[in-house]
Amino acid sequence: MSAALNHSELLERLFSKYWIRVLAVFAAYFVAGKIGLSSPFTRDNVSPVWPASGVALSAVLLFGYRMWPGITSAALLVNWGNLPHGAAVGLACGNTLAALTGAFLLRRLSDFSTALSRLRDVLGLIAYAALGSTMVSASIGITVLFAARTHPWAGASSAWLIYWLGDAMGILLVAPVLLTLPQLLRIGEWKRLAEFVMLLALLAMVCFVIFGDQTLIRVKLHVLAFAVVPFVLWAAIRFGVSGCAVATLLIAVIATGETALGFGPFAQDAPLTNAFLLHAYFGVLSLSGLALAAVIAEREDLQKEREELIRNQVLREARLQLAAIVESSIDAIVRMDMRGTITHWNNGAEQLCGYSAEEVIGKSIGLLMPPERSNDFAEIMQHLTKGQRIEHYETLHQRKDGTRVDVSLSVSPIFNTDGRVVGAAAIARDISGRKQAEEALRKAEKLSATGRLAAAIAHEINNPLETLNNLVYLLQDNESLDETGRQYLRLAQGELQRAAHVTKQMLGFYRHSIEPRAVNLADALNLILDLYSRQTASSHISIVKRYEGDNTIRAFPEEIHQVFANIVRNAIEAVPCGGTITLHVFAGHQWNNGLRSGSRVVIADTGPGIAPENRERVFEPFFTTKAENGTGLGLWVSSGIVQKHGGSIRVRSNTRDGQSGTIFNIFLPSG
């Protein structure tokens, strides 16, 4: 019911608006017709200037063919009391048909504009409407008048010519004013408005001087009439087609009136001659002024189009440059809509996340977010819907290969012309390096604190170690000990010396012996195995030794022992009961320098292996997989010792069932 009511109201409004326009056209045509019939040259309803034809054509061009009822009824009423009713109906039909024909012909022109801002529009108005369509009204009108026995001045040909020229002058003088009236009303600047008023005032004054019975000019020369041309040019140059049309209409009104009174250069003996002279004069003025104004307007439009093209070209180049900058940026730049669908993806985003543009455009931005950070999208979109920016938001992105990367995210809303948020532009920068540096700084601070604590502890235990070492030395002279006891004392003495060396390292922050000594790597490994023999025996761990050659190097023995002890102890703790530890020592060369010779030590176990995500971190300080049982310093210290000796250490591991295990490969140069 409501929809039907709204539809009825809409029809009623459109209907009312249509009839208001019809009534306005009726009133304008009626007034213009009465003015035309009141012309002193008019005889038997044939007027040398018929302004109503300009009103009719303008109405059809501006409001459409549906204005014909207003034109027909007004034309009928204008002639109703002056002619037989049949003749009045005929004239009304002729005038209406002429207006419809003129509008039809003009609309068939390519892109005709009622603003008359191009020369072809002005020429079309003159040729098709003023000269062409008026033949219809003149032919029908003269035929009807002769049929009704209404006699023009002299014969059918002269009557038809006057009729035709009258309608043509009406279109030429009135139609440009009505068609371009909106342009005239847009003169809002008071200086230009004052200039226009002054122009019309001066023009009126000059017209009265030229066409009036003034003592200033007694000579009636036709050439004096063209003294108004500078004003027409002024109006055309400064105010365009609309200003020129008003100026020409003002000249026509004054010239027609004064000429009818017998004044001015066109006041001759025969009224018909005067009418022809006025037609020629108005035609020259109108054609010259309108053509000049149209050419100027067209030139200005072309200049504006050229400037617009230049601006568009500059904008296009700027966009291309911006697009190139975006594409070449090392930062990831992504555009998405309010649903989170990716619409743009630059090369930086491809490098950061591993996805190509074809793989992600049209997909959700959630593709880049790890499961534990899935709430980030809702939080970001909440800020964007309020038009707020997000700057330097640190989060994690997930690459195509599943790895994570730390990013700093800045997101800005994209607004449409209505100020509504329609999308977002996100810039993501890889901050993994900064995060690693911050982590390294934190670890360095922890190491510094640990070093100070270790130095304090080493200082406190150094004296008891010296005492224990002395007691062991004295026990060795006890004759009651058998050979097994003496062997244990020798092992204890060696471990006490190593412990003392470690405490000295902690006190001196890796302060080592003054000079390296010859160290046999096989003997060093055997010493460590003897130390852990009870643990390997209790766990039924098999030890496989493969010592090839002498493999003696120059090194700091205590530190080499510490490296082997850390790795062997980790292997013993990793290998299950009944497992195997393999020790292989042989001559070799450095991986990245084949000319540098030395010895290689391979320590392999059959433990569960190291998880892939932990393999690259085993040499980091404080990283451990032993929970409460590990400090995370053993392998880090071992790596540092090997590097200090100019060597290298690598790890390989496998976690597959039945093939699991870990291999540490150590290269130590000969000297």
SULLIN-V698496 format. One line per field, one symbol per residue. phi: phi as a letter, one per 30 degrees, with the letter a starting at -180 (. if undefined). psi: psi as a letter, one per 20 degrees, with the letter a starting at -180 (. if undefined). burial: 1 if it has 9 or more other ideal C-beta (glycine too) atoms within 8 Angstrom, else 0. Layout:
# SULLIN-V698496
phi: ???
psi: ???
burial: ???
This chain:
# SULLIN-V698496
phi: .ddddddddddddddddddddddddeddddddddddddddddbhiccdbcddddddddddddcjdddeddddddddddcddcbeddddddddddddddddddddddddddhdcddhdbddddddddddcdcdddddddddddddddddiccddbidddddddedddddddddcceddddceedddddcddddddddddedddddddddddccdcddbcdccdddddddeedddeddddbidddddddddddddddddddddjcjdcdcdceddeddddedddddddddddddddddddddddddddddddddddddddddddddddddddddcbcbdddiddcbbcddddddcicddddcdjcdddeccdedcdddddddddddddiccbbhddacccdddjdcbdbccbbbdccdddicdcaacccccdcdddddddddddddddddddddddddddddcddedddddddddddddddddddddddddddddddddddddddddddchidcddbdbdbddddddddddddcddddddchddcccbccidhcbcacedddedddddddddddddddeidbbccbbadabddcaddcclbcccccbcddiceedcddcdcddicbcchddbcicedddddddddddicbbbbbabcddibdlbbccccbdda
psi: ggghghgggghggggghghggghgggggggghghgghiphipplkophonhhhhggggghhhiriijhhhgghghghgjgiirqhghggghggggghgghgghgghiiqolppiikjqhhgghgggghgghfhihghgggghggghhjkppafnrhghghgggghghghgghhgghghhjhhhhijnhphghghggghghghggghghggirmqihohpnphhhhjiighhgggggghjbggghgggghgggggggghhhijqrijnagphhggggggggghggggggghgghgggghghghgggghhggghgghghggggghggghipiqppppraiijppiqorhhhghgiiqrhhhhpirqiihipqhikhihghgghghhhjjqqpplopapqprhjirqppqpppppqpqahjjqpiaqpppppokgggghggghgghhgghgggggghggghhhigghggghggghghhhioiipahgghghhggggghhghhhgghhghhjmkoaqgqrrppohghgghghhhhkhgghghjlpppppnooaglprpaoghhghhghggggghgghhprpjaqppppprqaqqgjniiorbqpppoqrkairpqhiihiihjqqjpqjjciiqhjhghgggghgghhjjaqpqpqqpjqpijqrqppopppqh.
burial: 00000000000000000100111111111101111110101101111111111111111110000011011111110111001000111111111111111110110010010011111011111111111111111111111111010101100001110111111111111111111110110010000110110011011101111111000000000001100110111111111111111111111101110111101111100001111111101110111111111111110010000000000000000000000001001001111101011110110111011010000110001010110011011001101100000100101111100000111111111100000010111111011000100000001001100110011011101100110110011011000010000100111111111111111111100000000010111101101110110011001010100100001010111111111111111111011000111111111111000000011111111110110001100101111000000101111111111110101110101110000111111111100
